[in-house]
Amino acid sequence: MSASDAFLTAFFAIPPGSSTGHSHGRRYVVSRIELAGGRSHKLVAHELGGGDYISLNLYLTRNSGALLRPCEMPAEKVVEFVLGFVPDPHR
């Protein structure tokens, strides 16, 4: 699945490394890691105090553009999460 511009903007607004924030009324701890010189990205999110889990890979390719690869869950779930995620402010 190709990633939309809105998805990419929201994805790269999530701070690299570990952070906390919320999406659709739920709080999460999120880890976003860059690999392969920025051509590959991994995001994992765990709901704080709940059982929800989000996992995806994003590949930035020359020929096919940005490719979203959810890990064993529907693409709609990860897109909804990323578009709705608001990181906590840094203190």
C-alpha positions as CSV (number, residue, x, y, z in Angstrom):
1,M,0.0,0.0,0.0
2,S,1.3,3.4,-0.9
3,A,1.3,6.0,1.9
4,S,-0.6,9.3,1.4
5,D,1.0,12.7,1.9
6,A,-1.2,13.2,5.0
7,F,0.0,9.9,6.4
8,L,3.7,10.8,5.8
9,T,3.3,14.3,7.3
10,A,1.7,12.7,10.5
11,F,4.2,9.9,10.6
12,F,7.2,12.2,10.5
13,A,5.6,14.5,13.1
14,I,6.0,11.6,15.6
15,P,9.3,12.1,17.4
16,P,12.1,9.6,16.6
17,G,13.0,7.4,19.5
18,S,10.5,6.8,22.3
19,S,7.7,9.1,23.2
20,T,4.2,9.2,24.7
21,G,1.0,10.7,23.3
22,H,-2.6,9.9,22.5
23,S,-4.7,8.8,19.5
24,H,-8.5,8.7,19.5
25,G,-8.8,9.0,23.3
26,R,-6.2,6.4,24.2
27,R,-2.7,6.9,25.6
28,Y,0.3,5.2,24.0
29,V,4.0,4.8,24.3
30,V,5.5,4.9,20.8
31,S,8.9,4.0,19.4
32,R,9.9,5.3,16.0
33,I,13.2,4.1,14.5
34,E,15.0,5.1,11.3
35,L,17.0,2.3,9.5
36,A,19.0,2.0,6.3
37,G,20.0,5.7,6.2
38,G,16.4,6.9,6.5
39,R,15.0,4.7,3.8
40,S,13.2,2.4,6.2
41,H,11.2,3.3,9.3
42,K,9.7,1.1,12.1
43,L,6.9,2.3,14.4
44,V,5.6,0.3,17.4
45,A,3.0,1.6,19.8
46,H,1.6,0.1,23.0
47,E,-1.5,1.4,24.7
48,L,-0.8,2.5,28.3
49,G,-3.2,0.6,30.6
50,G,-4.8,-1.3,27.7
51,G,-4.1,-4.0,25.2
52,D,-4.0,-2.1,21.9
53,Y,-0.9,-2.6,19.8
54,I,0.3,-0.9,16.6
55,S,3.2,-2.0,14.5
56,L,4.3,-1.0,11.0
57,N,7.2,-0.6,8.6
58,L,7.5,2.3,6.2
59,Y,9.8,2.1,3.2
60,L,10.9,5.1,1.1
61,T,11.7,3.8,-2.3
62,R,12.9,5.5,-5.5
63,N,10.6,3.6,-7.9
64,S,7.4,3.0,-5.9
65,G,7.4,6.0,-3.4
66,A,6.5,5.5,0.2
67,L,5.3,1.9,0.9
68,L,3.4,1.2,4.1
69,R,3.6,-2.4,5.5
70,P,1.5,-3.0,8.6
71,C,2.6,-5.9,10.8
72,E,-0.2,-8.4,11.0
73,M,-3.0,-5.9,11.2
74,P,-5.1,-4.0,8.7
75,A,-3.6,-0.9,7.0
76,E,-6.6,1.1,8.0
77,K,-5.8,0.5,11.7
78,V,-2.3,1.9,11.5
79,V,-3.3,4.8,9.2
80,E,-6.0,5.8,11.7
81,F,-3.6,5.6,14.6
82,V,-0.9,7.7,12.9
83,L,-3.3,10.3,11.6
84,G,-4.8,10.7,15.1
85,F,-1.6,10.6,17.1
86,V,-0.7,13.7,19.1
87,P,2.7,13.5,20.9
88,D,2.9,14.8,24.5
89,P,4.7,18.1,24.7
90,H,8.4,18.0,25.8
91,R,8.9,19.1,29.4
